[in-house]
Amino acid sequence: MELQCSKQARKLLNLRCFNMKIYKIFYLILILPSLMNAEEVLNETVYWELTRVDSKIEEKKFDEAEKILKYWYKKSWRSRSYNKAVIARTYGFFLYQQERYDEAIEKLQVSYDENAFPLQEATTLVQALAQLYTTQGDIPSAKELLLDFIEDANKSPKPVPGMHNIYALTALIYASEKNYDLAYDYINLAISLSTSFREDWYQLKFAIEYNKEDFLAAEVSAKELLLNRPEKKRYYVQLSAVYNILEKYDLSLATMEVSYMKGLLDKPEEFTTLASFYLYKKNPAMSAKVLEKAISDENIIFDNTNAKLLADSWLFAKERLKSLEVIDRSLGDDPDDIKLIKQYINIAFSAFKWNEVISGVQKANEAGYEDDGKYALMKGIAYFEMDLIKNAQNSFIEASNSKKYKDQGAAWLEYLKALNG
């Protein structure tokens, strides 16, 4: 389970996870100053100009909105200007909405570099900028930004709101670099600060634990994921796999059973894995039932591999006739499969199905199998049980001419001679 940052990063680090339209972001930008100290407030003119930008965006007059933003962005501002920082941030989000990502990064970085925002307001900006860097493939810049902000936040005498998101992003970046120890520290810190269950964070935590081969911890994370998202099949399969690694086989089977009963299995290998597990745990009848239903529902195909598993399941369940029916059906699709033919003969013999033994040996001969005397002997016994003595005698003569079964063939011929007096 090697972490793939190219996929997971896009899922966890996508700016759209904010789940708000850009005009809502602008609205927040406008009201935030009223929540800050008096020193961090917008110039009244800037405030109303950004309100105009918001209106233009709602009217889809994007060119006019950008014209306003560009004008105010290019104005000369004092160093560490709160006004410049807010304008650059607004402009950056606007450019992101227009899918002009490189320009968006430039403006958002300028906003951050102004160093004008209090930490609690800068958190969202840092999160957005780090996400954007990551989705554009610039992991080093995202990492540098996050660690720089964490260093500043650690100097704050008061807790900085939103740091759990920063820590989670940092964890993902370290995990993508396979620095699992640091990644683990950061994701645990993020989870400890969060007041709600975050599925993506626990997914990352589990993946890190799995890669670290800390399967006891992975078991705990897998349980947490399943407890909070019981409708998702992957978490049953995941927990079952961990139980299997930890040699908790009963729990592994039980977890897969629950998934099966909930109707969550849909991949062929999931049904065959469950069936094999039942067979391993000496419940062959259940193994056969799972396979038969999966075949009937077209969740798995009836090929030689699955036919053999199904036949073995019925055989171990002491349902020899059902096992024989499965192999007979499979031979209809592949009449020259020697392994299946031999299995068919052996099961038919153990089930005392003499006609099937004889037809099986005939199938083997037609498929070009070179008998070492075993099947000639079995065919002779089948004929004998059917009271076809002449046929039995011919088969025993054939067996007696073999190297391996000549003694048994000769013994049967002596027995037939004794019966005839």
Secondary structure as the mmCIF struct_conf table of DSSP 4:
data_model
#
loop_
_struct_conf.conf_type_id
_struct_conf.id
_struct_conf.beg_label_comp_id
_struct_conf.beg_label_asym_id
_struct_conf.beg_label_seq_id
_struct_conf.end_label_comp_id
_struct_conf.end_label_asym_id
_struct_conf.end_label_seq_id
HELX_RH_AL_P HELX_RH_AL_P1 CYS A 5 LEU A 12
BEND BEND1 LEU A 13 LEU A 13
HELX_RH_3T_P HELX_RH_3T_P1 LEU A 15 PHE A 18
BEND BEND2 MET A 20 MET A 20
HELX_RH_AL_P HELX_RH_AL_P2 ILE A 22 ILE A 31
HELX_RH_3T_P HELX_RH_3T_P2 LEU A 32 LEU A 35
BEND BEND3 MET A 36 MET A 36
TURN_TY1_P TURN_TY1_P1 ALA A 38 GLU A 39
BEND BEND4 GLU A 40 GLU A 40
HELX_RH_AL_P HELX_RH_AL_P3 GLU A 44 GLU A 58
TURN_TY1_P TURN_TY1_P2 GLU A 59 LYS A 60
HELX_RH_AL_P HELX_RH_AL_P4 PHE A 62 LYS A 74
BEND BEND5 LYS A 75 LYS A 75
TURN_TY1_P TURN_TY1_P3 SER A 79 ARG A 80
HELX_RH_AL_P HELX_RH_AL_P5 TYR A 82 GLN A 97
TURN_TY1_P TURN_TY1_P4 GLN A 98 GLU A 99
HELX_RH_AL_P HELX_RH_AL_P6 TYR A 101 ASP A 113
TURN_TY1_P TURN_TY1_P5 GLU A 114 ASN A 115
BEND BEND6 PHE A 117 PHE A 117
HELX_RH_AL_P HELX_RH_AL_P7 LEU A 119 THR A 135
TURN_TY1_P TURN_TY1_P6 GLN A 136 GLY A 137
HELX_RH_AL_P HELX_RH_AL_P8 ILE A 139 ASN A 154
TURN_TY1_P TURN_TY1_P7 LYS A 155 LYS A 155
BEND BEND7 PRO A 157 LYS A 158
HELX_LH_PP_P HELX_LH_PP_P1 PRO A 159 VAL A 160
TURN_TY1_P TURN_TY1_P8 PRO A 161 GLY A 162
HELX_RH_AL_P HELX_RH_AL_P9 MET A 163 SER A 176
TURN_TY1_P TURN_TY1_P9 GLU A 177 LYS A 178
HELX_RH_AL_P HELX_RH_AL_P10 TYR A 180 LEU A 193
BEND BEND8 THR A 195 SER A 196
HELX_RH_AL_P HELX_RH_AL_P11 GLU A 199 ASN A 211
TURN_TY1_P TURN_TY1_P10 LYS A 212 GLU A 213
HELX_RH_AL_P HELX_RH_AL_P12 PHE A 215 ASN A 228
TURN_TY1_P TURN_TY1_P11 PRO A 230 GLU A 231
HELX_RH_AL_P HELX_RH_AL_P13 LYS A 233 ILE A 245
TURN_TY1_P TURN_TY1_P12 LEU A 246 GLU A 247
HELX_RH_AL_P HELX_RH_AL_P14 TYR A 249 MET A 261
TURN_TY1_P TURN_TY1_P13 LYS A 262 GLY A 263
BEND BEND9 LYS A 267 LYS A 267
HELX_RH_AL_P HELX_RH_AL_P15 PRO A 268 TYR A 280
TURN_TY1_P TURN_TY1_P14 LYS A 281 LYS A 282
HELX_RH_AL_P HELX_RH_AL_P16 PRO A 284 SER A 296
TURN_TY1_P TURN_TY1_P15 ASP A 297 GLU A 298
BEND BEND10 ASN A 299 ILE A 300
HELX_RH_AL_P HELX_RH_AL_P17 ASN A 304 PHE A 316
TURN_TY1_P TURN_TY1_P16 ALA A 317 LYS A 318
HELX_RH_AL_P HELX_RH_AL_P18 ARG A 320 ASP A 333
TURN_TY1_P TURN_TY1_P17 PRO A 335 ASP A 336
HELX_RH_AL_P HELX_RH_AL_P19 ILE A 338 SER A 350
TURN_TY1_P TURN_TY1_P18 ALA A 351 PHE A 352
HELX_RH_AL_P HELX_RH_AL_P20 TRP A 354 GLU A 366
TURN_TY1_P TURN_TY1_P19 ALA A 367 GLY A 368
BEND BEND11 GLY A 373 GLY A 373
HELX_RH_AL_P HELX_RH_AL_P21 LYS A 374 GLU A 385
TURN_TY1_P TURN_TY1_P20 MET A 386 ASP A 387
HELX_RH_AL_P HELX_RH_AL_P22 ILE A 389 SER A 400
TURN_TY1_P TURN_TY1_P21 ASN A 401 ASN A 401
BEND BEND12 SER A 402 TYR A 405
HELX_RH_AL_P HELX_RH_AL_P23 LYS A 406 LEU A 419
TURN_TY1_P TURN_TY1_P22 ASN A 420 ASN A 420
#
